[in-house]
């Protein structure tokens, strides 16, 4: 589903596959094992999934909120 930088999608479940088309046009895909590795490397009990210019990340809820606040500020600056 296409989302603007300040938008989000919520789901209740486990990520098993993610396919993301970055603004650059590059398509990045993650399988179940890659997603699990990203989550374990984050070393967080709880958090949220975020897609940025580098791809998929698992961040703390506070970090996700900061990212969205910055994205919303930049959205207002667009013509």
Secondary structure by P-SEA (a helix, b strand, c coil): ccccccccccccccccbbbbbccccbbbbbcaaaaaaaaaaacccbbbbbbccccbbbbcaaaaaaaaaaaaaaaaacc
